Each structure stands twice: as structure tokens, then as C-alpha cells.
């Protein structure tokens, strides 16, 4: 009999004479696929293969059929590689035929590494409806704002009515909470038609605590070690080959069947693998192969700031294109709020730190990090600034505050405008979190709807985590922390998109900053610039950009107004035969600012308080065109 042609090594796939099923269940003697919802339950015994796989074709099954696997004549469980769980992780799996969807993005080339503004969103709270369809309707607005890449928080199915997505248990099944798999495809197809790329957040360091039936198929899915989230995956122990294949297939699945433009890998520092080729190296190699000519962007979150993230696979690395940069977030947060506790205690929020971020991306590149009691980080030399993704807010950092408070509630508006401008003008890739562009009034709380016992454990664990912040470690504060399992906690976190108009001046600031970054010949190629910096006082500093014959001067002051007299700083001097003129200011009236004084560099240099100013050289006697 000829071998069945499959797209993936595991799961249920429609074939000409029915549906082919394949699952890894080493240690079991018999695996049956049992169809549900038929007049009489249909059971098909799968044939054992080498290495613990079972496979076979069921002629009675078709697209839409619901099924479970029955192990050794006993209990039945959902498919570990289910493409859809219409009733959630505890219910039956459903056969999905990806060929039923008609794509219109055949000419889409994928995404490059440079030139992006990333928008991180959570499907359940980005709109009031919390669906793929509702999010799709907002894509034109994101395009108009100037976004180029939409990064979607994890969508692998998880139990309950709501959740962040990082406790997914069905890695191949887009959660039924947001719609059907074709709704996700339609979202991606629409994004591509608008010129937007889509990144998907994936979690390969653990499975969620409820609704995960992997161990019923084999204990070999798990390794011996524990992480903060429970048992780690078995990427380097006995019978690890099929486990590695499971995750490589999953990553390739999103690229192949959903046309995703790249992946953001959650907590890569928690993925333990001592193999010669790290599992992430194998995953990135597989997805690039699956994408063919289509260009992908692969991004790592790595708390350790490990150099391997950007190292090629053949040199022992993960083969990624980019990394999240917590250093920029932490120093910016300290500068804006004065908060200096827990992991923020390793940062001053000083002008020199901002300059170093501009020039070197990471602040910690191997120095001792007292908060953790060890060295942290690795050198960035040789990597483009565009590899490093900067943000003032993201889901974690907002959620890590006790009440999900956004940064605009913790600082003054002028200072935040100045910092937002700095982020967009730096050569690194900027990312904003949903609602940041209009100072959303809604918090982003931590929410997870699990069974009562696990819910209480999660709430207790979260309080223990938050106690690292000493202002939270008191009973009267702990009593005010929202409970993750309550529906109101989730509902509070939903965006009111009408605030784009109500908070129109903030929205105008973000739109204009993205425009400036996109259209200015220097800032649009900031990753190729030579950048120098100088400290101009306790809260003031400058950055000077050199790109071929073009220059820009960025003045940032995150404190009270300063007059610079004298000015023995060569970076303030204009190019020969030129003078400086104002190109852009964070204090424009249309952004909610108080206006910008006329530039007068003959009397003294005036650094307006809590402001970012961009200067451009113009020939003496001439005007900026």
C-alpha cells in the first residue's frame, strides 16, 4: 500500500479516501480513533509504527468529524495535534481541512527585519467582541496609524472563557473563543491585503496546568527538570525525537496553514536543551524551509539576553532575527516613574543609559546583575539595531503591576510624550501595546479562567510573584489585587476603541511619530546610522545621527527646563555652513503639549522641560524645505 501523503507528521488530515490519523503514543498497545456525533460510535484501530507512532485512515471520517483517541481500550482523549477543539480542551477534536480556505495573498513576499513598527495585541480584549472578525475590522485603522506588523498573543486553545493565552494546551488548535480556524486565516489574509505582516506568539517552554492530556499518551513528552511553570519538555532525553518533531511541526504549521509571517517565542530562557543543535535552532530551520521564498521574522523573548538567540543554528544558536529588549523598558520606566524596586533596582533611568541604549541596545552585556546574583546579558557588537525590539509597555510589564496599570497613569503626560518620541526615533525596532497609542483608560490585568482549585493556586502564585515589589507586600494592598478568575477582571481589560477619538491628541502624537520614522531619510534608516550621544545634565541628553550626507540632532529632557551656558559640547555644533532648525517637537499643541519656544542658539541652548526636540541642519541663510 502506498504511503499516505501528509502535510504534518501528526494529527488528522483529509485524504482522498477519508481522513488519515497519526499520533505518538509509545508504551501503548492499541490506539483507536473514535468518531463522535454519528448514529453509532465509529471506531477504527490505528496500525502501530516504529518509534511509538500509530496511524491509519478512517473512511467514515471527513472534514468536520469530531473524534478522540481511545488508548488500550480504556479512556478516550482529544488529539494532541488537534487542529480545532470546538468544545474546548476537554471536548472532542475536530477534523479541519485547510484547503477549504481560498487565500488571496499569493503575491505576498513576507517581511524583512528592518523598517517595522510592531503592534502587540490580545485577541480577547483588543475589541469588545474579542473575535478574529472584530479584530480584522480594525486592521485598516492600524494600517492608517502606520503599523507594519501585528503581533498576536498566543491563540493555542486553553480552558475556560478567557485567558492571556500562555497556558495553552492544544498547540495546533486556534482557540474556539475567538472563532474558527478559517476566521484566523481570514484575519491574516486581510492583513496581507493591506500590507501588514502578522506575527504569532508561541509558547514552547511549557503546557498549561489544565486540559493537557499529553501525559496520557506518554510521559516521554516531559523532561526531568522543573521550571517556574512546571515540568519542562523533553528536548534532550530518552525518546526526545518525536517530542522535538511535535514542536517543529507546530511552528511550521502556523507558517504553512495560516500564512503567519513569523513567530515570537515566549520565554526562550526557560527552554532547556543540551543537544548539540538546540531545539529552537531546529525549529527556525524548519519554518524557514517551510516558508520557501517567503521571508519570515523570528523573534525571541529571552530574559538572560543570551547571545545564542541571534546566533546561526550551525554555530550553536537559535537562528532568530530579533529579540525583545527589556533593558530599554526598565530604564525608561525608572526615568518616567522614579520607581526603583525589584528588577527596576538595577537601572537609574539616567541620560547615559538612554544614550547607551541607542548605541548598544542592551545595557547588560555580561556585567554582574545584583537582583539575580549573577552575570546577565551578552555583547551586541556585530548585530543591527533593528534586531532589538524596544517598548515602553507590553502585556507582561503592564500585567506585572498589581492593578494592570498603564504607564500613562504613573507619569506626567509631557514626560511620556518625550519618551514615546525617543522610542520611535531610536534605531531599534519599536513596539507598542494595544491601546498605548491613545492612552487607553482600561488596565491590562492578569486573567485566567481555570478550574476553582487551579485558579486559587494561580492567584496565590501571582501574589507571591508580585511581592518582589515591596510596596505590594502588605495585606491591605494584596486584598485589592484583582482575582484572575473573575469575569470582571477580564472585562475591565477590554479596549474601548472609541477612545481613539476621545484621546485624539495622544493618537495624533503616535501617528505623527510613526510618520516621521517612516518618511524621514535619516530616521527611516536609523539602523544604518552612526550615532553619537552626550549627557546635558541630570535629565537631559542629545543623540546625533550621521547617515552619509544627512544629520539629525535629537534633544531629550526628562526633567525641568535647562539653560546650557557655557556649551563645551561639540555634538551641539551644526555642520559647517549650516544652522539648526526645528523639525519636530513633542510639545506641539496638537499633541496636547504647551508649545515650543523659538530656537535661539546664540544666547543659550534651552532644553525645554519634559520634551523631545528634533533639529535638522539647513544652509546658512536658507530655510528648511
N, C-alpha and C positions, 0 to 999 in steps of 0.2 A: 504493500500500500504506500502511495506517495505521501511524503511528509506534508502536513498542513502548513501553508504559508501564513505566518502570523506577523502582526506589526510589533507586538511586545512578547517577551518570553513568558509572561504570566497574565492571568485574567481571562475574561470571557470575550471572544471575538466572533463576530458573524462571518461565516464562511458559506460557500455555495450550497452545501447540503445541511445547514443548520447552524449551530453555534459550537465552536471549539473552546473547551475549558482546560486550563492548565494551572496547577497550584503546587507549591513546595510544601510537603508535609512529611519530612523524614521521621522515621520511627513509627509511623502508622502502617497498618497492614492493608487497609482498604479506604478509599475515598469515593463517595458517591456525590453526584450533583443532583439536588432535589429541586424540581420546579414547583413553585407555589402559585396559587391562584388558578390552577387548572381544575376541571371537574374531579379528577382523581390525581393525587400527587404522582409526579413522574420522576423516577429515579434512574440515573444512568451511572453505571460503575466506570470509573476512570482507570485507565491502564497504568500500572507503575512503570516508571522510567528509572534510569540510573540517577544517582545523586539525590534521591528522595522526591523527585517530581512525579506527579500523576497527571495524565491528560486524556482527553477523549472528546469526541464530537457527539452532541445530542441533537438528533434530527427534529425532535419536537419543540426545541427552543428557537427563538427568533428575537429580533430587536424588541425590547420592551418586556421580555420574560423576566420574572423575578425568581431568584434561586438562592440556595445556601449549599454549603458543602457539609455532608454528613461524614463524620470520622469514625471508622471502625464500627459502624452500625449503631453508634451512640448518638450524642448530641450533634446538632447542626449549627453552623456558624456562617456569618457573612464572608464573602471573598476578601482576602487581604488586599487584592488588587482590583477591587470593585471600582467600576467607572462611575457608579452613582448609587446612593443609598436613599431612595425616596422617602423612607420612614425613619431615617437616621441610622446611626451606627449599630443599634441593636436590632434593626429590622433586616429584611432580605436585601440582597444586592439585585441590581437591575442590569440587564444586557443593554449596552448602548452601542449603536453603530455610528462612528464618527463620520462616515461617508455620507450620512443623511444631510449634513450641513453644506450649503453651497457658499464657498468662500468667494470674495471679490477682490482679494489682496494679492493676486498672483504677481503683480509688479513690485510689491513692497520689498525693498532691499535689506531691511533690518536697520540696526542702529550702530553708529560709530561711538567711540568713547568720548570724543570732545563735543563741546557746544550744547550741553544739556542743562535744563532746569527741571529737577525732579519734583513730583508731587506725590507724597505718600498719603494713601487713603485706606480707610477701613470700610468695606462694603456695607456693613450693617448700620453704620452711623453717618456715612457721608451724605445720605439723603434720609428724609423721614421714612420713606418706604423701605429702604435698606435692601434693594434688589439690584441685579445687574441691569435690568431695564431702566430703572430710575437713574442709576449712575451713568448709563450710556447717554441719556438725555442731557447730562451735564458736560459731556466731552467738548461740545463746541465752546462752552464758556471757559474751560481750561485751555483750549487752544487760543482763544481770544486773549486770555491772561498772558500767554507766552510760554506756557508749559510745553515741554517736548517729550517728557517721559512720565507716565503714570505708574507708580509703584503700588501694587495692591498687597495689603497684608494677607497672611495665609488664608486660603479658602478650603483646604482639605477638611473633610467633614468631621464634625465633633458633636458630642451630645448636647441636648438642651436647646433652649430658644435663642441664646445669644452667647457670644464669647469673642475674645480677641483673635482667636484662630491658632494660637501657638500650642494648643492642646489637641491638635488634630490626631485622628486615629485611622482615618481612611485616606491614605495619601494620594490615591488616584481618583477620588470622588469629590468633585466640587460640591460644597455643602448645599443641601436642599434648601437651606434658609434663604439663599439669595436667588434661587431659580434653578433651572435645569442646565445641564452642560451646554446645550446649544445657546442658552442665554449668555453664558460666558463667552462662547465663540463669537456671538453677535457683537458683544462689547468690544472684543479685540478687533474684529473686522471693521467696525465703525471707527475705532481709534486710528487704525491704519489709513482709512479713507480720509481722515483729517490731518494725516501727517504726524500722528502721535504714536510713540512706542509704548509698550506695556511690559513692565517687569512684575514678576510674581515672587513674593516672599515664600520660601520653603523652609521647613524645619526638619533637619536630618539628625539632630542630636538626641532626640527622644520622641516617644509617643505619649499621648495624653493619658491621664490616670483612669479614665472611664470609657468603656466602649471599645477597648483594644483587645482583640481576640488572638493576637499573634502567637502568644504562648500556647494556645490550644493546638496550634499547628506544629510548633516546635520551640523548645527552649533555646535552640541554637540561634534564634534571632537576636538574643541578648548576650552581651559580654559579661565578664566577672565584675567589672568596676561599676561604681556609682557616681552620678553627677548630681548637681543641685536638683535635677528633675527626675531622679530615679535611675534605673539601670540604663547603661549605655548600650548602643547597638554593637553587635558582634562583627566588627570590620577586620579583625586580625586574628581570631581564634579558630578553633576547630569548626569545620564546615562553614566558614565565612563566605565562601564563593557565592552561593545563592543569595546571601544577605546583601553582599556588595551589588550583585546583579539587580536585586529588587530596587535599590536606590538609584542606580544608574538608569534603569528602565524608567523609573518615576520621573527623573529630571528630563530625560529625552521625551517622555510622553507629553509634558507640557509644551515643549518646543514643537513637537510634531503635530499633535492633535488639536492644539489650541493656538498655534502660531505665536506663542509668547516670545518676546524679543530678548528675554534674559531673565536671570534668577538672582534674587538676593538671598544668600544663605545665612540663616539665623545662627548666632552663637557658635561659630566655627571653632572657637577655642574649646568648646565642650565636646567636640567630636574626637574620640580617642582612637587612634590608628597608628600602630608601629610598623605597618607594612612598608616594604621598600617604596612602593607607589602608594601615596596617601589616597584614601577613597575619594576625596574631593578632586584630586588630580585625575582620577579615572572618570569621575562624573563630568568634569568640564571638558575632557577629551571626547567623551561620548556625545554630549549635547552639541558640540561644535560639528562633529561628524554628522549628526542627525540634521542640523540646520543647513548643511550644504553650503551654498553660496550666500545664504542669508547671514548677515552679521549679527552677532549676539553681544550683549553686555552682561557680564557675570560679576557679581558684587558680593563681598564677604563682610559680615559683621564679625569683628574679632577683638575682644576686649584686651587681649595681650598685645595687640598691634604687631603681630607676627609677620616677619618679612616673607615667610613662605606663601602668604596669600597672593602676592603678585609675582612669585617665582614660577617659572615654567614647570610643567609636570616632569619633564625629563631631567630637571635639576632638583627634584625632590619637593617641588612646590605645588600649590593648589591650582595654578593656571588661571587666576582671576584677572579681571580688568580693573576692578576698583575695590575700595574699602571704605567703610564708614569711619569718620574721624571724630571720635568722642572728645579728643583734646580741644578742638575748636569750640565745641559746645560747652565744655566745662569752663574754659577760661571766659567765654562770652557770658555765661550765666553768672559767674562771680562778678565780672565787671558791671553787669546790669543790676544785680540784686544785692551785692555785698555778702551773699551767703557763702559761708566758708566752713562747711561741716562735711563729715563723711568723705566721699571721694572728691568733693569740691575742695577739700582742705589741701590738696596738692597743687593748687593753682592760685595765682594772685589776681588774675584778671587785669594784668598790667599792660601798658602800651608795648613793652618789649615782647610780651607773649603774643600779642596780636601781630607784631612785625614778624616774629619767628614763625607763626602760623602761615603767614603769607609766603614766606621764603622757603620753609621746610615742611609744611603741612603738619606733621606730628610734632608735638612738644617733647614727648618722652620717646627717646630713641635708644634706650639702653641704660638710662640713669636709674638710680635706686628710687623706688616708689614706696614711700613710708606707709601709706594706707594699707598696702598689701604685704609689706615686709619683704619685697623682692624687686629685682630689676624689671623694668617694663619698657616695651617698645623696641623698635629696630630701625636702622637707618633708612631714609627715604631717597638718598642720593641715587640718581640714575632713573628715577621714575617721574613721569609727567605729573604736574599738579592736578591735572584732570582725573587722575586715578583716585584722588581723595575727595570724599563727599562730605561737605560741611553742612551744618544745620544749627539753627538756634532752638528748634523744637523737633521732637519726633515722638512716636507713640510711647516709647519706653520712658523718656525723660519727663514727659508730662505726667504719665501714669505713676512715675516714681515719687511724685509729690503726694502727700497724704490725701489731698482732695482733688487730684487731677487738674491742678490749676495751671492755666496757660501763662506764658511769660509776660504777657501784657498786663496781667493783674499784679505782677511782682516788681514792676519797674515803672519809670516815668515814660510817657509817650515819646518825647523828643529823643531820649536816650535809646529807645527801641528803634525809632526811625534811623538813627545814626548807625546802630549795629546791623540792622537789616541791610542798609546800604553797603556797609563793609562786606557783609557776606556775599552779596551779589557781585561786588567789584573785585573780590579776591580771585586768583587764578584757579582755585579749586572748584569742583562742581557743586553748585548749591542745591539744597533740597528743602522744601517746605512741607509742613504737615497740614492736613486738611483743616481749613478754616483760618489758618495763620494769616492768609492774605487779606482777611477782613476783620482781624481781631475778634474771632467768634466768641460769643458770650458763654457758650456751652463748655463745660470742662471735658476732659477725656479721662474718665475714671477706669479703674480696672474692673472688668465684669466677666463672669463665667458662670453659666447655669449648669451645675453638675448635681449629682445626687446629694441628699442632705448631709451624709457623713463626709463625703469628699469636699463638699462646699465649705463645711466648717473647718476642715483641715487646711483648705486653701486660704481662707480668711485668716486663720491663726498664723499660717506661714507668712502671709503677706505682712501682717503686723510685725512679726519678728524681723522681716527684711527692712521695714520702714524704721525700726528702732535704731538703725545705724545713724539716723538723723536725730540728734539729741533733743531737738525741740519737740519731736513726736513722742519720745519715750516717757510719757506720763499718762496716767489713767484718764484724766479729763480730755486729753487730745485723742487718745485711742478710741474713746467712746464715740467720737464724732466721725470716725472714718466710715465711709460708705461700705456696705456689705456687698461683695462682688456678685452674690447670687440673687440679689433683689432686682426685680424688673425695673424699678425706678432708677437704679444705678446705670443700667444700660440706656434707658430712655433719656436721662439727663445728658448723655454724651452725644446725642444726635445733633447734627448741624441744622441750623435754621438758615438756609441759603438766601433767604430774603435779606439777611444782614449784609450781603454784598452791596446792596444799595444803601441800607441804613448806615453802614460804616464805610461809605463811599470814599472818604478821603484816605483811609488806610488802603483800600483796594486800589485807588489811583497810584499810591506810592509803589506798591508791588508791581503793578502793571508797567509803570514807567521805569522802574529799576530793571525789570526783565528786558524791556525795550532797549535801554541803554546798554546793557550787557550784550544784547544780540546785535545791535546796529553799530556801536562804536568800533572803529577799526582796531583799537588797542584792546579794549576790554573783551571784545569777542574772541580775541586770540591771547587772552591773558596767560594761558598755559605755555605760550611760546615767548613770553616777555622775560626780560631781565628786570628784576625788581630790587630796589634798594629801599631802606627804611631808616627813620630816625625818630627818637623819642623827643618830644617837645614839651615835656612837663609831666606832672603827676598823672594826668589823664589824657594828654594829647600826644599824637604821633602823626607821622606822614609816611606815605608809601609813594615811591616814584617808579613809574613804569617806562621801560625803554623797549621799543619794538621797531627795529630798522630806523626810519627817519621820524617816527612818531614818539611822542612822550605824553604822559598824563601825570598829574600830581593830585593825590588824594589826601586831604586833611581830615583827621578824625579827632574829635574831642568828646570824651565821655564824662566830662566834669564841667565845672564852671568856666565862664569865659576867661581866656588868657590873652594878654598882650605880650608879644615876643620882642623884647628890647634888652640887650642887643640880639642880633641873629647870626651868630657864627655857625651856620649850618648850610653847607654847600648844596644840599638837596632842595633847598628853598629857592635857589637862584634859577631864573628862567634860562632856557637855551640862548646862546649868543644871538643878539639881534632881535630878541623876542621879549614879550611881556606876558604875564599870566592874565587870563580872563576866566570868569566863572562859567563852567559848562553845565553844572548840575548842583543842586543843593537839597539836602533832606529837610530843610526848613521852609520850603515853598508853601505858600498859603494853601494851595490846592491839595497838599498832603496833610493838612492840619497843623502846619508849622506857623511860626511867628514872623516869617520873612527873613531875608538875608541881607545884611549890610553890604553896601558897595565895597568892592575890593580896593584897598588902598595899601600898597606895599611900600610906599615911600616913607610914610610916617612911622608905622609899625605894622607888624603882622598881627592880625586879630583872629584868634581862634574862637569862633562863636561857641557858646556853651551847648553841650549835648547836640552836636551837629556833625554831619559829614559833608564835605565840600569837594567837588571835583573841578580842577583847574586844567585848562588847555593852553598851550603856548600859541600866541599869534604874533606875526611880524610887527615890529615897532612901527607905529603909525597906521597899522591896518586893523581890521576888525575880523572877528571870527565869522566865517561864512556859515 
